[in-house]
């Protein structure tokens, strides 16, 4: 992803250097003396749990950067914090329960089928074809797996077996959405994008992206409205992606909030940008513009769109 973004920045006329997010991050940035950092870090020293720390280090050293603040990453990377914040702000998300032990009893208000997720993992780590469970035996096995192998609490939430949408949000003071994407599950009976499918199978063939999504005007407007509210309330900046499910009663549920979603040329955001007539270089230019505008509106990098 960093190579694609750096290539786009270079083609937009910027001088670009790649710096790893590791123990030498600040040392190397002090040597480079960048005007701005395009923060692509999904790990620090290879640990995905330390993603917020990268933003924190940049903030402490007064280095300007794109994307979410350390608070924004903390709000979204931990699924429990994200869900609690959404509940606090009145944003609909599936009913859930946190399991610290596989021996805990399921709340009687929770209804099968359920999906079991790690509380603080990224890139669909811990999500498999058997993450959706239909009884207490299956539930215990999956909770055991997350507690034992991923060493973190399990979040168990009611599985919304409906259509799945992804909404890209750009901007800050007046954020706006790109055309809405849908995941086509017609060839995927499990209706789950797990780790194996995302990283070892060509999931674009198994669950292709449909954009623009074929949805009614009222649902489209609700998706946009909720996405912008989440972007603002959870402290996101410049760009984000909000993932939804829609049930049979046309009720929308926010599944995930992505503070630094993928920016490759096959990701959801670029599919949406293309439909909006924005090429890849222009998309990266827009994100940089929104970021620089936050710091110094008078010298913000302008869109570079053809």
N, C-alpha and C positions, 0 to 999 in steps of 0.2 A: 504493500500500500504506500509506503514512504517513497518508493521509487516513482510510482505513478504521480504522486502529488508533487515531488521535487521536479520531475520533468515538466509538469504543467506550469509550475512557478517559473522555471527557467524560460520556457517558451513565452511566458507573459512578461519577460524582461527583467526578472529578479536574479540576483546572484545567490546561489543556493549551496549550502553545506549540510551534510547529514551528520548528526551527532547522536550517539547511542544514549538511551536512558539507563545509566548505570552509575557506579560510585564516582565516576569522573565527569558526570554531566555538567556540573557548575564550573569545574575547572576548564573543561573544553569550551563551554560557552563563553567564559571570560577571555579565552584565547581568540575565539572567533569574533567576539564583540558584535553580535547580530543586532540589526535594528528591530527584528521581530522573530519570534519562534512560532512555527506552525507545528503545534503539539500533536504528534501522531502516536504518542506513547500509550501502549496498552499493558505494559509491564514495567517494573523497575527492577533491574538485576534479574530479569526473567520471572519475577513474581507478580502475577496479575492482581494480587491483593493490595499492592502498593501503587496502583495507578494514581490514586488521589495525591500521593506524596510527590509525584512529578510536578503537578500543578502547584503544590505547596512550596516546593523548592524554588520554582520560578517566581512565585509571589514573594517569598522571603528575600529573594535577590533582586526584586524590582525589575524583572525581565518580562516584557510584554509578550503575550502569546495568544494563540487562537483557542477557541473552544471553552469548555466548562472550567469554572474555578475549582479549587480543591473542595469547596462546599458542594458544588454541583456534582462532582464525581462521588463524593461520600453519600449524597442524597440518592443517587441512582445505582451505584455499583452494588450496594447491599440491598437485596430485594426486600428484606423486611423493613428497612428504613424507608425505602421508596413507597411501599404499600401503606405504611403508617402515615407518611406525609400525604399521600393521595387521599386516604380516608379523612385526615384532618381538614383537607381543602375541599371535601365533598366530591371528589373525583371517583367514579365507579371503577372498582377493581374486583376480581373474583374473591369470594369468601375464602378465608385461609386460616390455617392453624400452624404454629411453629412447634416442631418436635425436637426436643433436646435428648430424648431417649426413645428407643423403639418400643419401650414398655408403656409409654403414655397412651392413654385412652383417647380415641377419636371423639371430638365434640359431637354431641347428638344432632346439632344443627347442620353438620356437614353431610353432604349427600354424594354418594358415588354416582358416576366415575370421578376420581380425583387424579390430579397430576402432582408428582413429587419432584421437587427441585432443590438443589443446594441453595443455601441462603446467600452465599457470597461467591459466586463463580460466574465466569464470563464465557462468551463464545460457545454457548450451549454445552459446556462441560457438565457432565453429570446427567444430561438429558438423553435418554435412550428410547428405543421402541417400547420398552416395558415401563416407562415412566408414568403412563396412564394406568391406574389400578382400579379394579372393579370390586374388590372385597378386602377384608381386614388382613387376610394372609398375605396377599400381594402387597398391601400397604406396608406391613411390617418388614418384608424382605427389601423393599425399595428404600425405606427409611434407614434400615440397618446398613445398606450399601453406602448411602451418603454419609452417615455418621462414622462408619469405620474406614472407608477408603478416601473420602474427601475431607474428613476431620472438621466438619462444620455442621451446624444445625440444618434440619430439613424443613422446607416450607411446603406444606400440603395445601393445595387449593382446589376448589371445585373446577373440574375441567369443562370449559365452554366449548362444546362440540359444534362450532359454527364457522362462519367465514372469517378469515384472518386478513387484516389490513395493516399497512405500514404507511405512516405519514411523516414526511420530512418537513421540518420547520427550519426556516432561515431567518436571521435578524435578531434584534434585541428590543429596542424601544417599541418598534412596530413590527413584530414578527409576522411572517406570512408562511403559508404552506405551499408546497409543490403538489402536482397532481398525485392523487392517492393510488397506491399500489395494492394489489391483492395477491396472496399466495394461492396458486391453483393446486388444490389437494385432490383433484379428480383421479390422479394415479397413486395417491398415497392414502391407503386405508386407515393408517394410524393417525393421520392428520396432525403430525408433530414433526417439527424440524429439529431433530436431535443432532448430537455432536458428530456421529458417524456420517449421517447424511450431508451435513454441512461441509465436512472436511475430507471425507474419503470417498464420497459418491458424488456424481455430478447432479447435485440437487436441483439445478436449474432445469434439468430434464424431468426429474421426478416430481418437482413442485415448482413449475415455472412462475415467473413474475408476470402478472397481468397489469398493464398500466396504459391508460387510466382504468381504474376499476369500474365495472358496470354496476353502479349503485344509484339509488334514488337520490334526488336533490336533498330531501330532508336529512338522510343519513350522511350524505357528503358534507353538508353544513355542520352537522353534529361532530363529525370526525375532525373537521378543521377547528371548530370552536374548542373542543376538548384538548386537542393537540397543542394549541397555542396556550391554553390555560396551564397545561402540564409544563410546557417549556418555561413559562414565567414562574410558576409556583415552586418548581423544584430547582430554580436557580441555574438553568441552562443558558448557554450563550452561543451566539453566532450560528450554530447548526445543531440539530438533534434529530432523533427518529423515535417516534412513538408507535408501539405495536398494539393492535387491538384484536379482539374477537367480537363478533356480532352473533347473538343467539337468535332463535326462531321467532322471538317476540320483538325483534329489532332493538334489543337493548345492547348498548356498547359497553365493553369492559376493557380497561387498559391492562395489558399483560406485562409489558416491559417498557422501560424508559432507557434510551441509549444516549449517554452523554457524549461519546465519541464514536458514532456509528461508522461503518465501513465507507471508505471513499475510493474504492477501486472502480474500474470502468464496467464492472458487472454487478455492482451493489444496488440496493433499493433506491438510494438517493439519486444515483446517476440515471437509473431508469426513469425516475420521475422528472429529473431535470431535462432529459432528452425530449420527453413529451411536451415540456414547457418551452421547448426551442432553445435550451441552454446547453452548449457543448461542454465537454469535460473541463477544458481550460477555463472557460467562463464560470463554471461552477466553483472551481477552486478560487478564482478571482473574487467571486461574490463573498465567499466565506472570509477571505482575507480582508476584504473591504469592511465587512461588518465588524471584524475584530479590531482593526486599526481605528475605526470610527469610535469605538468605545473609549479608547485612550486619548486620541487627539482628533476630534471631528474635523478640524481645519486642515489636517494633513492626511486624511484617510486615503488609503489606496483605492482608486476608483475601479469600477467594473471594467474588465477587459473582455468585451463580448463582440463577436463578429456577426 
